[in-house]
Amino acid sequence: MKGHYLGLAIGVVILALLLTVLGRLRRSETPEAVPAPAPVVVLALVIEGGRVAPEVASIPKGTRVRLQVDVRGARGARLVLAGYEDRLAIPPLAPGATWTGEFLADRPGDDFAWLLDGVPAGRLAVTGSHLVEGHR
């Protein structure tokens, strides 16, 4: 009787090892999911007469924003997007200059101020949930 239980125990261990190896092989054959690239939204701003137009803009969270800034008039400008300073660095702009850059809008909220020469001159709203996709 002891021999039968010993044989059964050895069989279970061998089967467990075999299933573990097969599971690891199958996992390594499964390609990793590559996240889809973020959709691109073009946002054109015009700076003229100490104002930013449009004064209010809205984009969905998770989009890549391709920003184009046109400076019209005789004055240059310094433009900053408060809350995204670490992602978007706009150099000082000369009169008549056009600047283009990109950033990922992944911080939702409706109070991101466009600071024109340090003064709020417009607002960017990033619409969407604060929750991470898949979490409840």
N, C-alpha and C positions, 0 to 999 in steps of 0.2 A: 504494500500500500504506500509506503514512504517513497518508493521509486516512482510511482505514478505522480505524486504531488511534486516531486523534484523535477520530473520531466515537464509537467505542466508549468511550473514556475519558470524554468529555463525557456520554454516556448513563449511565454508571455513577455519575458524580457527581450528576447530576440525580435518578436513582433513589434514591440514598442520602439526598439532601436531602428528597425526597418522603416516604420511609419515616420519617425523623426527625420531620418535621412531623406525620405521621399518628400516630406513637407518642405524641407529646406531647399531641395532641388527645384521644386515647383515654384517656391517664392522667388528664387533667383532668376527663373525664366520669365516671370511677370514683369513687363516693363513698368518703370516708375511713371506715375502720372505727371505730365508736364503741365504746369498751370498755363492757362490761356493768357496771351498778352493782354494787357489792359487796353480798353478801347481809347482812342485818341479824340479829344475834344479841342477844337481850335477856339481860342479866346483872343479877340482883337481889342486892345485898349488904345484910346487916343488921349493924349495929354495936351491940353490947350487952355490957355488963360487961367492956369492954376487949378484946373479941374480934370477929373478922370471921367471918360465916357466909355462904356456905360457906367453909371454911378453904382448900379447893383447888377451883379451877374450871379448865376447859379449853375453849378455843375454837379453831376452825380459822384458820390464817393467811389473811389477805385478807378477813376479814369486818369489817363495821362493827359495833362493839359499842355497843349502847345500854345504858348503865350506870344503874341506879337504886340509890341508897344511902339506906337508912332508918336513922336514929339513934334507938335506943330506950334508955330509961333517963334518968338525971338528969345525965349528963355529955355535953358536946359532944365533937367529935372533929375531928382533922385527918387526912385520908386521902390517901396518895400512892401511885401505882403506879410503883415503881422501874423504870427503863428506858423509861418512856413519859412522863416529866415534861414533855417538850417538846410532847406531843400531848394530854395530859389534865391540866387544872388544876382540881382540886376545891377550892372555897373552904372555909374553916373552917365546920364544921357545928354548929349549935346542937342542944341536946337536943330530940328530937321532930321534927327536920327531915327532909325528904325532898329529895334532890337527884338530878337526871337530867342526863346528858350523853352525848356520843358521841365515839368515836375509832376510827381504822382500825387494826386489829391486823395489822400487816404485818411485824413483827419476830418471827420464830419463836424459841422457847426455852421451857424449862419452869421457869425460875427468876425470874420477875418477881414480886417481893415486894410485897404490900400492906403499906405502912408506916402503922401506926395510931399517931399521936402520936410518930412517929419510930422505932417498934419494929416489927419484922416480925410480922405477925399473920395472914398468909395468903399464898397463892401463886396466880398465874395462869399457866397453861401455854398457849402459842400453838403449836399443832401444825402441822407442815408443813415443807417443805424450805427450806433456806437458799439454794438455787439459784434464779436468776431463770427464770421460765417460758420455755421455748424454748431455753435455753442448756444446753450439756453440759459 
